[in-house]
Amino acid sequence: MEQSEPIRARIRRWYVPNAIYFIVGVTNGRHPLFAEAANVALLRETLHRVKELYPFQMRAYVFLPDHFHLLIFVPETTNISKLMQSWQRNFTLNHKKAHGITKSLRLWQRGFWDHVIRDADDYERHFHYIHYNPVKHGYARRAAEYPHGSFHEYVKRGWYDPDWGEVEDPPLSRLEYE
């Protein structure tokens, strides 16, 4: 059976009021846009501004060079799709302004991936997944070495040991994965 629509067009989002969502967003073509600290700072600043329009509570995050993971509580007054559309659109506009770009620019893959957290075990799995992701992708030998995530906040709170997520054998370099 031939499908005429791309799979993303056939996926329907499940909206759950007052839920915790695990979100994945990916840059267009997996371009390492967030390898530059200035772009990560702009992404964070844009997210803080969007939070005023579409309130949510951040539970965990990591910003990797070509994608990000969020664990956020979304109240019933906020639409997750509008929040993400606003964040990605406004980041693109802010990025263009910061870099003097006037032409059309597509920084994001279409849409985003979401998962509604079902229970405490599901929450814990995604929470750890986010904090281990820089190690998994070879950007750090241990979670504490990676600067663009919420891991450090949870070390301060005593939720994680500073050596959590350490690998004994360094992962292959990022280039060897591709």
N, C-alpha and C positions, 0 to 999 in steps of 0.2 A: 504494500500500500504506500503510495507516494504522498508525502506531506508537502503542501504548497507553502506553508509558513515556516520560518526558522523556529527552532525549539524555544528560544526566549519569548517569541510572540505567543506561543501556545501556553506558556507557564502563567498560571493565575496566582496572584499574591493572596495570602491568607492573612486578613487583618484581625488581630486579636486585641481588644482594648486592655490597657493596664498589663501589658506583657513585657517580658524581657526577650529581646531579639539578638541573635548573633548575625552580624552583617559582614559581607565580604564585598569590597569594591576593587576593581582592577583598572589600571591605566590602559589606554588604547594601545594595542600592540605590545602590551607589557613593557612599555617604555619606562626606564628607571627614573621617572620624574622626581621621586622623593629620595634619590641618592644625594640630592643637594639639601643641606640643612635649611637654607632660606625657603625652599618650597615646602618643607615640613612645617616650618614656622607659619607660613602663609595658610597652609591647610588647617592648622590648629586655630589660628585667628579667625578664619572663615567659619569654622565649626562653632566657635564661641558666639559669633554674631548670629548664625542661623539658629542656635539654641534659644535666642530671644524670641524668634518667630515661631519656632516649633519646639516647645520644651521637651526635654528628655533628661534622663539621669545616666551619666556614663558609669559603667561598672568596670570595664577593662577595655584596653585598646593596644594596638601596635600598628605603626606606620612603617611598612617595608618599602624598598625602592620602587616596586611596581604594583603594590596592592596594599590594602589595609584590612584589618579585622576590628570590629567593634562588638562589645557586649553592652547593650543599652536597655534601660527601662523606658518604655514609651507609654505615656499616659493616654487615656481615652481621648483627650483633646488634641492629640497629635496624630497625623497621618504619616506613617513611616515612608511611604512613597514620596509625599511632598517634602518631607524633611530631607531625604537623600537627593531628590532632584534639586532642591534649593542649594544644598551644600556643594554638590558637584558643579552646578551651573555657576554659582557665585565664586567658587574657587577658580573656575576657568576664566571668568571675567576679571577677577583680581590678579590672576597670573598674567593675563594679557596686558593689563594696565601696568603691572610691575616691570614687565619686560618690553614694553613699548610695541606690542604686537597688535596690528590693526586688521590683519586678515582673519578669515575663519579658522578656527582651531578646535580640534576634537581631542580632548585629553583623556576621556574615559571610555571604556568598553560600554556598550549599551546596557543599561539597567544595573542591577546589583543582585547579589544572592542573599537570601535571608532564611533564617530558621528560627521558629518560635521555641524558646526553651520550655521544656515540658515538666521538669522536676529538678530536685536538688542535685541528683547525679548528673543529669544533662548539663546543668549550670556549671558544675565543677569541671566536667570534661572540657567544655568550651573555654572556661576561664583559664585552665592550664594550657590548652591548645594555643590560645592567643599568646600567652607569655613564653611558650616554648618555640613559637614559630620562627623567630630569628635564628635560633640554633638549628632547627629543622632545615632551613634554607641555606645554611652555611654562612650567615652574616655575623655570627658570633659563636664562640666556643661554649659560652654559657649565657643564660638569659640576662644576667647582671651586666654583661659587656655591651648590650645593645641599648642605645640611649632613647629611642623613640617609641616608648611603650609605657604602660602603667606598672610594670613589674617593680620598679624602684619604690613606688608608693606603697605597695603591699609588703615590701621588705621592711620599710619604716613602721608599718602597722604590726609587724610580727607575723604576718600570714605566710611569708616565705622566708626560708633561710637564704642568705645571699648567694650560696653556692648551688641552689636549686637549679635544675635544668642543665647541669654541666655534662658535657660528653667527654669520655676519656680519650677517644681517638678523634682528632679533628675531622669534621666532615670534608668531603671533596669541595674544591673551590666552586663558586657559583657557575663559573664557565664550564666546569666539567659536568654539570647537571644537564646542560642544554645540548 
